[in-house]
Amino acid sequence: MKYKYHHLGIPTKEVRAGDKYLKDYKCHASGYGKNEFGIEWMRYEEECSLPELVKTVPHIAFEVEDLQEAIRGKKVIISPNSPSAGNLAAFIEVDGAPVEFIQISQK
């Protein structure tokens, strides 16, 4: 399995310029694509049902060619879903840290 770095997601409680609201997840994302390191800030609403681990611990995200293969045999904490058009994503837990895999079908 080949993993290609995609971004680093950092939870925050701070309102940041350029927040994009993700209504299905009840969270705000900002910063991705605005810096050369792929840092993305994530602000979660009180009603957000995502795992506490994802809402409180930074995650690293990798682009993969086959999402199902990437999560096979792993501890899945967020099942495969489509956070945006052309993207499939899932989260696993590795030694107490969240890791995201993203399969991109449209570039």
MODELLER restraints for C-alpha pairs under 7 A, 6 or more apart:
rsr = mdl.restraints
at = mdl.atoms
rsr.add(forms.Gaussian(group=physical.xy_distance, feature=features.Distance(at['CA:1:A'], at['CA:70:A']), mean=6.97, stdev=0.5))
rsr.add(forms.Gaussian(group=physical.xy_distance, feature=features.Distance(at['CA:2:A'], at['CA:64:A']), mean=6.62, stdev=0.5))
rsr.add(forms.Gaussian(group=physical.xy_distance, feature=features.Distance(at['CA:3:A'], at['CA:62:A']), mean=5.60, stdev=0.5))
rsr.add(forms.Gaussian(group=physical.xy_distance, feature=features.Distance(at['CA:3:A'], at['CA:63:A']), mean=6.01, stdev=0.5))
rsr.add(forms.Gaussian(group=physical.xy_distance, feature=features.Distance(at['CA:3:A'], at['CA:64:A']), mean=5.62, stdev=0.5))
rsr.add(forms.Gaussian(group=physical.xy_distance, feature=features.Distance(at['CA:4:A'], at['CA:62:A']), mean=5.14, stdev=0.5))
rsr.add(forms.Gaussian(group=physical.xy_distance, feature=features.Distance(at['CA:4:A'], at['CA:63:A']), mean=5.03, stdev=0.5))
rsr.add(forms.Gaussian(group=physical.xy_distance, feature=features.Distance(at['CA:4:A'], at['CA:64:A']), mean=6.65, stdev=0.5))
rsr.add(forms.Gaussian(group=physical.xy_distance, feature=features.Distance(at['CA:5:A'], at['CA:61:A']), mean=6.33, stdev=0.5))
rsr.add(forms.Gaussian(group=physical.xy_distance, feature=features.Distance(at['CA:5:A'], at['CA:62:A']), mean=4.57, stdev=0.5))
rsr.add(forms.Gaussian(group=physical.xy_distance, feature=features.Distance(at['CA:5:A'], at['CA:63:A']), mean=6.28, stdev=0.5))
rsr.add(forms.Gaussian(group=physical.xy_distance, feature=features.Distance(at['CA:6:A'], at['CA:38:A']), mean=6.66, stdev=0.5))
rsr.add(forms.Gaussian(group=physical.xy_distance, feature=features.Distance(at['CA:6:A'], at['CA:61:A']), mean=5.33, stdev=0.5))
rsr.add(forms.Gaussian(group=physical.xy_distance, feature=features.Distance(at['CA:6:A'], at['CA:62:A']), mean=4.87, stdev=0.5))
rsr.add(forms.Gaussian(group=physical.xy_distance, feature=features.Distance(at['CA:6:A'], at['CA:63:A']), mean=5.71, stdev=0.5))
rsr.add(forms.Gaussian(group=physical.xy_distance, feature=features.Distance(at['CA:7:A'], at['CA:38:A']), mean=4.43, stdev=0.5))
rsr.add(forms.Gaussian(group=physical.xy_distance, feature=features.Distance(at['CA:7:A'], at['CA:39:A']), mean=5.72, stdev=0.5))
rsr.add(forms.Gaussian(group=physical.xy_distance, feature=features.Distance(at['CA:7:A'], at['CA:40:A']), mean=6.79, stdev=0.5))
rsr.add(forms.Gaussian(group=physical.xy_distance, feature=features.Distance(at['CA:7:A'], at['CA:60:A']), mean=6.07, stdev=0.5))
rsr.add(forms.Gaussian(group=physical.xy_distance, feature=features.Distance(at['CA:7:A'], at['CA:61:A']), mean=5.17, stdev=0.5))
rsr.add(forms.Gaussian(group=physical.xy_distance, feature=features.Distance(at['CA:8:A'], at['CA:38:A']), mean=6.12, stdev=0.5))
rsr.add(forms.Gaussian(group=physical.xy_distance, feature=features.Distance(at['CA:8:A'], at['CA:39:A']), mean=4.91, stdev=0.5))
rsr.add(forms.Gaussian(group=physical.xy_distance, feature=features.Distance(at['CA:8:A'], at['CA:40:A']), mean=5.97, stdev=0.5))
rsr.add(forms.Gaussian(group=physical.xy_distance, feature=features.Distance(at['CA:8:A'], at['CA:59:A']), mean=5.83, stdev=0.5))
rsr.add(forms.Gaussian(group=physical.xy_distance, feature=features.Distance(at['CA:8:A'], at['CA:60:A']), mean=4.58, stdev=0.5))
rsr.add(forms.Gaussian(group=physical.xy_distance, feature=features.Distance(at['CA:8:A'], at['CA:61:A']), mean=6.11, stdev=0.5))
rsr.add(forms.Gaussian(group=physical.xy_distance, feature=features.Distance(at['CA:9:A'], at['CA:39:A']), mean=6.15, stdev=0.5))
rsr.add(forms.Gaussian(group=physical.xy_distance, feature=features.Distance(at['CA:9:A'], at['CA:40:A']), mean=4.77, stdev=0.5))
rsr.add(forms.Gaussian(group=physical.xy_distance, feature=features.Distance(at['CA:9:A'], at['CA:41:A']), mean=5.75, stdev=0.5))
rsr.add(forms.Gaussian(group=physical.xy_distance, feature=features.Distance(at['CA:9:A'], at['CA:42:A']), mean=6.47, stdev=0.5))
rsr.add(forms.Gaussian(group=physical.xy_distance, feature=features.Distance(at['CA:9:A'], at['CA:58:A']), mean=5.47, stdev=0.5))
rsr.add(forms.Gaussian(group=physical.xy_distance, feature=features.Distance(at['CA:9:A'], at['CA:59:A']), mean=5.08, stdev=0.5))
rsr.add(forms.Gaussian(group=physical.xy_distance, feature=features.Distance(at['CA:9:A'], at['CA:60:A']), mean=6.22, stdev=0.5))
rsr.add(forms.Gaussian(group=physical.xy_distance, feature=features.Distance(at['CA:10:A'], at['CA:40:A']), mean=6.20, stdev=0.5))
rsr.add(forms.Gaussian(group=physical.xy_distance, feature=features.Distance(at['CA:10:A'], at['CA:41:A']), mean=4.92, stdev=0.5))
rsr.add(forms.Gaussian(group=physical.xy_distance, feature=features.Distance(at['CA:10:A'], at['CA:42:A']), mean=5.82, stdev=0.5))
rsr.add(forms.Gaussian(group=physical.xy_distance, feature=features.Distance(at['CA:10:A'], at['CA:58:A']), mean=4.49, stdev=0.5))
rsr.add(forms.Gaussian(group=physical.xy_distance, feature=features.Distance(at['CA:10:A'], at['CA:59:A']), mean=6.67, stdev=0.5))
rsr.add(forms.Gaussian(group=physical.xy_distance, feature=features.Distance(at['CA:11:A'], at['CA:41:A']), mean=5.91, stdev=0.5))
rsr.add(forms.Gaussian(group=physical.xy_distance, feature=features.Distance(at['CA:11:A'], at['CA:42:A']), mean=4.67, stdev=0.5))
rsr.add(forms.Gaussian(group=physical.xy_distance, feature=features.Distance(at['CA:11:A'], at['CA:43:A']), mean=5.86, stdev=0.5))
rsr.add(forms.Gaussian(group=physical.xy_distance, feature=features.Distance(at['CA:11:A'], at['CA:55:A']), mean=6.03, stdev=0.5))
rsr.add(forms.Gaussian(group=physical.xy_distance, feature=features.Distance(at['CA:11:A'], at['CA:56:A']), mean=5.89, stdev=0.5))
rsr.add(forms.Gaussian(group=physical.xy_distance, feature=features.Distance(at['CA:11:A'], at['CA:57:A']), mean=6.65, stdev=0.5))
rsr.add(forms.Gaussian(group=physical.xy_distance, feature=features.Distance(at['CA:11:A'], at['CA:58:A']), mean=6.07, stdev=0.5))
rsr.add(forms.Gaussian(group=physical.xy_distance, feature=features.Distance(at['CA:12:A'], at['CA:41:A']), mean=6.38, stdev=0.5))
rsr.add(forms.Gaussian(group=physical.xy_distance, feature=features.Distance(at['CA:12:A'], at['CA:42:A']), mean=5.80, stdev=0.5))
rsr.add(forms.Gaussian(group=physical.xy_distance, feature=features.Distance(at['CA:12:A'], at['CA:43:A']), mean=5.10, stdev=0.5))
rsr.add(forms.Gaussian(group=physical.xy_distance, feature=features.Distance(at['CA:13:A'], at['CA:43:A']), mean=5.54, stdev=0.5))
rsr.add(forms.Gaussian(group=physical.xy_distance, feature=features.Distance(at['CA:16:A'], at['CA:30:A']), mean=6.82, stdev=0.5))
rsr.add(forms.Gaussian(group=physical.xy_distance, feature=features.Distance(at['CA:18:A'], at['CA:30:A']), mean=5.79, stdev=0.5))
rsr.add(forms.Gaussian(group=physical.xy_distance, feature=features.Distance(at['CA:19:A'], at['CA:28:A']), mean=5.62, stdev=0.5))
rsr.add(forms.Gaussian(group=physical.xy_distance, feature=features.Distance(at['CA:19:A'], at['CA:29:A']), mean=5.37, stdev=0.5))
rsr.add(forms.Gaussian(group=physical.xy_distance, feature=features.Distance(at['CA:19:A'], at['CA:30:A']), mean=4.62, stdev=0.5))
rsr.add(forms.Gaussian(group=physical.xy_distance, feature=features.Distance(at['CA:20:A'], at['CA:28:A']), mean=5.33, stdev=0.5))
rsr.add(forms.Gaussian(group=physical.xy_distance, feature=features.Distance(at['CA:20:A'], at['CA:29:A']), mean=5.14, stdev=0.5))
rsr.add(forms.Gaussian(group=physical.xy_distance, feature=features.Distance(at['CA:20:A'], at['CA:30:A']), mean=6.09, stdev=0.5))
rsr.add(forms.Gaussian(group=physical.xy_distance, feature=features.Distance(at['CA:21:A'], at['CA:27:A']), mean=6.00, stdev=0.5))
rsr.add(forms.Gaussian(group=physical.xy_distance, feature=features.Distance(at['CA:21:A'], at['CA:28:A']), mean=4.44, stdev=0.5))
rsr.add(forms.Gaussian(group=physical.xy_distance, feature=features.Distance(at['CA:21:A'], at['CA:29:A']), mean=6.52, stdev=0.5))
rsr.add(forms.Gaussian(group=physical.xy_distance, feature=features.Distance(at['CA:22:A'], at['CA:28:A']), mean=5.89, stdev=0.5))
rsr.add(forms.Gaussian(group=physical.xy_distance, feature=features.Distance(at['CA:25:A'], at['CA:48:A']), mean=6.10, stdev=0.5))
rsr.add(forms.Gaussian(group=physical.xy_distance, feature=features.Distance(at['CA:26:A'], at['CA:44:A']), mean=6.38, stdev=0.5))
rsr.add(forms.Gaussian(group=physical.xy_distance, feature=features.Distance(at['CA:26:A'], at['CA:45:A']), mean=5.63, stdev=0.5))
rsr.add(forms.Gaussian(group=physical.xy_distance, feature=features.Distance(at['CA:26:A'], at['CA:47:A']), mean=6.76, stdev=0.5))
rsr.add(forms.Gaussian(group=physical.xy_distance, feature=features.Distance(at['CA:26:A'], at['CA:48:A']), mean=5.01, stdev=0.5))
rsr.add(forms.Gaussian(group=physical.xy_distance, feature=features.Distance(at['CA:27:A'], at['CA:42:A']), mean=6.86, stdev=0.5))
rsr.add(forms.Gaussian(group=physical.xy_distance, feature=features.Distance(at['CA:27:A'], at['CA:43:A']), mean=5.53, stdev=0.5))
rsr.add(forms.Gaussian(group=physical.xy_distance, feature=features.Distance(at['CA:27:A'], at['CA:44:A']), mean=4.28, stdev=0.5))
rsr.add(forms.Gaussian(group=physical.xy_distance, feature=features.Distance(at['CA:27:A'], at['CA:45:A']), mean=5.59, stdev=0.5))
rsr.add(forms.Gaussian(group=physical.xy_distance, feature=features.Distance(at['CA:27:A'], at['CA:48:A']), mean=6.81, stdev=0.5))
rsr.add(forms.Gaussian(group=physical.xy_distance, feature=features.Distance(at['CA:28:A'], at['CA:42:A']), mean=5.70, stdev=0.5))
rsr.add(forms.Gaussian(group=physical.xy_distance, feature=features.Distance(at['CA:28:A'], at['CA:43:A']), mean=5.00, stdev=0.5))
rsr.add(forms.Gaussian(group=physical.xy_distance, feature=features.Distance(at['CA:28:A'], at['CA:44:A']), mean=6.36, stdev=0.5))
rsr.add(forms.Gaussian(group=physical.xy_distance, feature=features.Distance(at['CA:29:A'], at['CA:40:A']), mean=6.63, stdev=0.5))
rsr.add(forms.Gaussian(group=physical.xy_distance, feature=features.Distance(at['CA:29:A'], at['CA:41:A']), mean=5.62, stdev=0.5))
rsr.add(forms.Gaussian(group=physical.xy_distance, feature=features.Distance(at['CA:29:A'], at['CA:42:A']), mean=4.71, stdev=0.5))
rsr.add(forms.Gaussian(group=physical.xy_distance, feature=features.Distance(at['CA:29:A'], at['CA:43:A']), mean=6.50, stdev=0.5))
rsr.add(forms.Gaussian(group=physical.xy_distance, feature=features.Distance(at['CA:30:A'], at['CA:40:A']), mean=5.67, stdev=0.5))
rsr.add(forms.Gaussian(group=physical.xy_distance, feature=features.Distance(at['CA:30:A'], at['CA:41:A']), mean=5.20, stdev=0.5))
rsr.add(forms.Gaussian(group=physical.xy_distance, feature=features.Distance(at['CA:30:A'], at['CA:42:A']), mean=6.72, stdev=0.5))
rsr.add(forms.Gaussian(group=physical.xy_distance, feature=features.Distance(at['CA:31:A'], at['CA:39:A']), mean=6.26, stdev=0.5))
rsr.add(forms.Gaussian(group=physical.xy_distance, feature=features.Distance(at['CA:31:A'], at['CA:40:A']), mean=4.81, stdev=0.5))
rsr.add(forms.Gaussian(group=physical.xy_distance, feature=features.Distance(at['CA:31:A'], at['CA:41:A']), mean=6.06, stdev=0.5))
rsr.add(forms.Gaussian(group=physical.xy_distance, feature=features.Distance(at['CA:32:A'], at['CA:38:A']), mean=5.53, stdev=0.5))
rsr.add(forms.Gaussian(group=physical.xy_distance, feature=features.Distance(at['CA:32:A'], at['CA:39:A']), mean=5.68, stdev=0.5))
rsr.add(forms.Gaussian(group=physical.xy_distance, feature=features.Distance(at['CA:32:A'], at['CA:40:A']), mean=4.61, stdev=0.5))
rsr.add(forms.Gaussian(group=physical.xy_distance, feature=features.Distance(at['CA:44:A'], at['CA:55:A']), mean=6.60, stdev=0.5))
rsr.add(forms.Gaussian(group=physical.xy_distance, feature=features.Distance(at['CA:53:A'], at['CA:98:A']), mean=6.70, stdev=0.5))
rsr.add(forms.Gaussian(group=physical.xy_distance, feature=features.Distance(at['CA:54:A'], at['CA:98:A']), mean=6.06, stdev=0.5))
rsr.add(forms.Gaussian(group=physical.xy_distance, feature=features.Distance(at['CA:57:A'], at['CA:97:A']), mean=6.93, stdev=0.5))
rsr.add(forms.Gaussian(group=physical.xy_distance, feature=features.Distance(at['CA:59:A'], at['CA:97:A']), mean=6.90, stdev=0.5))
rsr.add(forms.Gaussian(group=physical.xy_distance, feature=features.Distance(at['CA:59:A'], at['CA:98:A']), mean=5.10, stdev=0.5))
rsr.add(forms.Gaussian(group=physical.xy_distance, feature=features.Distance(at['CA:59:A'], at['CA:99:A']), mean=5.40, stdev=0.5))
rsr.add(forms.Gaussian(group=physical.xy_distance, feature=features.Distance(at['CA:59:A'], at['CA:100:A']), mean=6.87, stdev=0.5))
rsr.add(forms.Gaussian(group=physical.xy_distance, feature=features.Distance(at['CA:60:A'], at['CA:99:A']), mean=5.30, stdev=0.5))
rsr.add(forms.Gaussian(group=physical.xy_distance, feature=features.Distance(at['CA:60:A'], at['CA:100:A']), mean=6.20, stdev=0.5))
rsr.add(forms.Gaussian(group=physical.xy_distance, feature=features.Distance(at['CA:61:A'], at['CA:99:A']), mean=5.89, stdev=0.5))
rsr.add(forms.Gaussian(group=physical.xy_distance, feature=features.Distance(at['CA:61:A'], at['CA:100:A']), mean=4.39, stdev=0.5))
rsr.add(forms.Gaussian(group=physical.xy_distance, feature=features.Distance(at['CA:61:A'], at['CA:101:A']), mean=5.64, stdev=0.5))
rsr.add(forms.Gaussian(group=physical.xy_distance, feature=features.Distance(at['CA:62:A'], at['CA:100:A']), mean=6.27, stdev=0.5))
rsr.add(forms.Gaussian(group=physical.xy_distance, feature=features.Distance(at['CA:62:A'], at['CA:101:A']), mean=5.02, stdev=0.5))
rsr.add(forms.Gaussian(group=physical.xy_distance, feature=features.Distance(at['CA:62:A'], at['CA:102:A']), mean=6.15, stdev=0.5))
rsr.add(forms.Gaussian(group=physical.xy_distance, feature=features.Distance(at['CA:63:A'], at['CA:101:A']), mean=5.79, stdev=0.5))
rsr.add(forms.Gaussian(group=physical.xy_distance, feature=features.Distance(at['CA:63:A'], at['CA:102:A']), mean=4.72, stdev=0.5))
rsr.add(forms.Gaussian(group=physical.xy_distance, feature=features.Distance(at['CA:63:A'], at['CA:103:A']), mean=5.81, stdev=0.5))
rsr.add(forms.Gaussian(group=physical.xy_distance, feature=features.Distance(at['CA:64:A'], at['CA:101:A']), mean=6.34, stdev=0.5))
rsr.add(forms.Gaussian(group=physical.xy_distance, feature=features.Distance(at['CA:64:A'], at['CA:102:A']), mean=5.88, stdev=0.5))
rsr.add(forms.Gaussian(group=physical.xy_distance, feature=features.Distance(at['CA:64:A'], at['CA:103:A']), mean=5.24, stdev=0.5))
rsr.add(forms.Gaussian(group=physical.xy_distance, feature=features.Distance(at['CA:65:A'], at['CA:103:A']), mean=5.73, stdev=0.5))
rsr.add(forms.Gaussian(group=physical.xy_distance, feature=features.Distance(at['CA:66:A'], at['CA:103:A']), mean=6.37, stdev=0.5))
rsr.add(forms.Gaussian(group=physical.xy_distance, feature=features.Distance(at['CA:67:A'], at['CA:101:A']), mean=6.65, stdev=0.5))
rsr.add(forms.Gaussian(group=physical.xy_distance, feature=features.Distance(at['CA:67:A'], at['CA:102:A']), mean=6.75, stdev=0.5))
rsr.add(forms.Gaussian(group=physical.xy_distance, feature=features.Distance(at['CA:67:A'], at['CA:103:A']), mean=5.69, stdev=0.5))
rsr.add(forms.Gaussian(group=physical.xy_distance, feature=features.Distance(at['CA:74:A'], at['CA:92:A']), mean=6.49, stdev=0.5))
rsr.add(forms.Gaussian(group=physical.xy_distance, feature=features.Distance(at['CA:75:A'], at['CA:92:A']), mean=5.34, stdev=0.5))
rsr.add(forms.Gaussian(group=physical.xy_distance, feature=features.Distance(at['CA:75:A'], at['CA:93:A']), mean=5.64, stdev=0.5))
rsr.add(forms.Gaussian(group=physical.xy_distance, feature=features.Distance(at['CA:76:A'], at['CA:91:A']), mean=5.92, stdev=0.5))
rsr.add(forms.Gaussian(group=physical.xy_distance, feature=features.Distance(at['CA:76:A'], at['CA:92:A']), mean=4.26, stdev=0.5))
rsr.add(forms.Gaussian(group=physical.xy_distance, feature=features.Distance(at['CA:76:A'], at['CA:93:A']), mean=6.53, stdev=0.5))
rsr.add(forms.Gaussian(group=physical.xy_distance, feature=features.Distance(at['CA:77:A'], at['CA:91:A']), mean=5.57, stdev=0.5))
rsr.add(forms.Gaussian(group=physical.xy_distance, feature=features.Distance(at['CA:77:A'], at['CA:92:A']), mean=5.21, stdev=0.5))
rsr.add(forms.Gaussian(group=physical.xy_distance, feature=features.Distance(at['CA:77:A'], at['CA:93:A']), mean=6.46, stdev=0.5))
rsr.add(forms.Gaussian(group=physical.xy_distance, feature=features.Distance(at['CA:78:A'], at['CA:90:A']), mean=5.36, stdev=0.5))
rsr.add(forms.Gaussian(group=physical.xy_distance, feature=features.Distance(at['CA:78:A'], at['CA:91:A']), mean=4.83, stdev=0.5))
rsr.add(forms.Gaussian(group=physical.xy_distance, feature=features.Distance(at['CA:78:A'], at['CA:92:A']), mean=6.84, stdev=0.5))
rsr.add(forms.Gaussian(group=physical.xy_distance, feature=features.Distance(at['CA:79:A'], at['CA:90:A']), mean=5.24, stdev=0.5))
rsr.add(forms.Gaussian(group=physical.xy_distance, feature=features.Distance(at['CA:79:A'], at['CA:91:A']), mean=6.81, stdev=0.5))
rsr.add(forms.Gaussian(group=physical.xy_distance, feature=features.Distance(at['CA:80:A'], at['CA:88:A']), mean=6.35, stdev=0.5))
rsr.add(forms.Gaussian(group=physical.xy_distance, feature=features.Distance(at['CA:80:A'], at['CA:89:A']), mean=5.29, stdev=0.5))
rsr.add(forms.Gaussian(group=physical.xy_distance, feature=features.Distance(at['CA:80:A'], at['CA:90:A']), mean=4.45, stdev=0.5))
rsr.add(forms.Gaussian(group=physical.xy_distance, feature=features.Distance(at['CA:81:A'], at['CA:88:A']), mean=5.49, stdev=0.5))
rsr.add(forms.Gaussian(group=physical.xy_distance, feature=features.Distance(at['CA:81:A'], at['CA:89:A']), mean=5.45, stdev=0.5))
rsr.add(forms.Gaussian(group=physical.xy_distance, feature=features.Distance(at['CA:81:A'], at['CA:90:A']), mean=6.46, stdev=0.5))
rsr.add(forms.Gaussian(group=physical.xy_distance, feature=features.Distance(at['CA:82:A'], at['CA:88:A']), mean=4.58, stdev=0.5))
rsr.add(forms.Gaussian(group=physical.xy_distance, feature=features.Distance(at['CA:82:A'], at['CA:89:A']), mean=6.13, stdev=0.5))
rsr.add(forms.Gaussian(group=physical.xy_distance, feature=features.Distance(at['CA:83:A'], at['CA:89:A']), mean=7.00, stdev=0.5))
rsr.add(forms.Gaussian(group=physical.xy_distance, feature=features.Distance(at['CA:86:A'], at['CA:104:A']), mean=5.89, stdev=0.5))
rsr.add(forms.Gaussian(group=physical.xy_distance, feature=features.Distance(at['CA:86:A'], at['CA:105:A']), mean=5.09, stdev=0.5))
rsr.add(forms.Gaussian(group=physical.xy_distance, feature=features.Distance(at['CA:86:A'], at['CA:106:A']), mean=5.05, stdev=0.5))
rsr.add(forms.Gaussian(group=physical.xy_distance, feature=features.Distance(at['CA:87:A'], at['CA:102:A']), mean=6.61, stdev=0.5))
rsr.add(forms.Gaussian(group=physical.xy_distance, feature=features.Distance(at['CA:87:A'], at['CA:103:A']), mean=5.77, stdev=0.5))
rsr.add(forms.Gaussian(group=physical.xy_distance, feature=features.Distance(at['CA:87:A'], at['CA:104:A']), mean=4.69, stdev=0.5))
rsr.add(forms.Gaussian(group=physical.xy_distance, feature=features.Distance(at['CA:87:A'], at['CA:105:A']), mean=6.19, stdev=0.5))
rsr.add(forms.Gaussian(group=physical.xy_distance, feature=features.Distance(at['CA:88:A'], at['CA:102:A']), mean=5.63, stdev=0.5))
rsr.add(forms.Gaussian(group=physical.xy_distance, feature=features.Distance(at['CA:88:A'], at['CA:103:A']), mean=5.10, stdev=0.5))
rsr.add(forms.Gaussian(group=physical.xy_distance, feature=features.Distance(at['CA:88:A'], at['CA:104:A']), mean=6.53, stdev=0.5))
rsr.add(forms.Gaussian(group=physical.xy_distance, feature=features.Distance(at['CA:89:A'], at['CA:100:A']), mean=6.85, stdev=0.5))
rsr.add(forms.Gaussian(group=physical.xy_distance, feature=features.Distance(at['CA:89:A'], at['CA:101:A']), mean=5.54, stdev=0.5))
rsr.add(forms.Gaussian(group=physical.xy_distance, feature=features.Distance(at['CA:89:A'], at['CA:102:A']), mean=4.43, stdev=0.5))
rsr.add(forms.Gaussian(group=physical.xy_distance, feature=features.Distance(at['CA:89:A'], at['CA:103:A']), mean=6.33, stdev=0.5))
rsr.add(forms.Gaussian(group=physical.xy_distance, feature=features.Distance(at['CA:90:A'], at['CA:100:A']), mean=5.72, stdev=0.5))
rsr.add(forms.Gaussian(group=physical.xy_distance, feature=features.Distance(at['CA:90:A'], at['CA:101:A']), mean=5.51, stdev=0.5))
rsr.add(forms.Gaussian(group=physical.xy_distance, feature=features.Distance(at['CA:90:A'], at['CA:102:A']), mean=6.83, stdev=0.5))
rsr.add(forms.Gaussian(group=physical.xy_distance, feature=features.Distance(at['CA:91:A'], at['CA:98:A']), mean=6.45, stdev=0.5))
rsr.add(forms.Gaussian(group=physical.xy_distance, feature=features.Distance(at['CA:91:A'], at['CA:99:A']), mean=5.47, stdev=0.5))
rsr.add(forms.Gaussian(group=physical.xy_distance, feature=features.Distance(at['CA:91:A'], at['CA:100:A']), mean=4.35, stdev=0.5))
rsr.add(forms.Gaussian(group=physical.xy_distance, feature=features.Distance(at['CA:91:A'], at['CA:101:A']), mean=6.30, stdev=0.5))
rsr.add(forms.Gaussian(group=physical.xy_distance, feature=features.Distance(at['CA:92:A'], at['CA:98:A']), mean=5.83, stdev=0.5))
rsr.add(forms.Gaussian(group=physical.xy_distance, feature=features.Distance(at['CA:92:A'], at['CA:99:A']), mean=5.32, stdev=0.5))
rsr.add(forms.Gaussian(group=physical.xy_distance, feature=features.Distance(at['CA:92:A'], at['CA:100:A']), mean=6.45, stdev=0.5))
rsr.add(forms.Gaussian(group=physical.xy_distance, feature=features.Distance(at['CA:93:A'], at['CA:99:A']), mean=6.10, stdev=0.5))
